[in-house]
Amino acid sequence: MNLKELNFPVRVYWDLTPLPPCSDIDYLMICEEILGLKVLILNLRDAGGSSSNACIKVLKRLKGENIAVSLALSFSDINSSAVTFLRNMNIKMLLIETSSHHELTLQVDNIKQVMNATLPVGISFNVTENNYKSIPDVLRFCLDNGISNLAFPMQRLAPGTECFFLDRDKREKVGLDLKGIDYKDIKSVIIHDPFLWRVFYPSVRFPEGGCQAANSMIYLSPHGDVYPCPSMPLNLGRVLKGGLKEILSSTQKKELRKSIANPPERCIGCTELNGCMGGCRGRAYFIANSLSKRDPACGYVF
């Protein structure tokens, strides 16, 4: 799917936690702003250690609306009362968030409890320097336990965090370990990174036609700030009443999207350009403070 320039995003990523101190966020107002844009997909994340009142409030408001809501929760939030509540919220997908294959094996009974409750369940595996070698093990875990949805979420790149990516050597290592694993039974493998995509599907073109930051997607932080995507720490403004549409119609957003749509100069002439379109532009911006640089994960010499 090659998404051309859109007036408004079709999907929103909204982290509800960690809650800011002295929060005065109007969650219901933000819900109205999102619904007003006729967003198709809302990806909520509430991984703060205990299910937040904000998440409950948002899910109740969106129940019955024409929007597909997925929710990422940490293992500590999965209990019988949470499962009972979520069953009645019409959630398209409950993603159980982890960064450890070992944690998955310890929590397999809890995962099966959720699956037995007829909630659509998937695993959201945060790839880091310490766990990327476990990607094949996580894939096998999903296959062995009948989990047909696996997501590799975008890294939240905020000031003070460390940017991680799979360089060419790491990708080759993971690719070799994936050989021999038949994962056709996994219905959905969600991969936002074009280079990680190539590890899983080396002969299939990355489906979105390049970076979709500030085009088909936006990101809302727990503070209510609007960003092009979770991996691009470029603040477009804060959501106030009636303000989300204004932010997304702003000259700043349009100029940003124009810059992203043009491939980095270093990529022009590369035979791989049609497959990655410059890669993750958020990583380049985070590391080099520039949208004209190529994704540091690339590794191709030309």
PyMOL commands that set and color helices and strands:
alter all, ss='L'
color gray80, all
select helices_A, chain A and resi 27-36+53-62+75-77+80-87+101-106+108-116+132-144+168-178+194-200+244-248+251-261+265-267+273-276+281-288
alter helices_A, ss='H'
color red, helices_A
select strands_A, chain A and resi 11-15+41-46+68-74+93-98+121-125+149-152+188-191+217-220+225-227+237-238
alter strands_A, ss='S'
color yellow, strands_A
deselect
rebuild
show_as cartoon
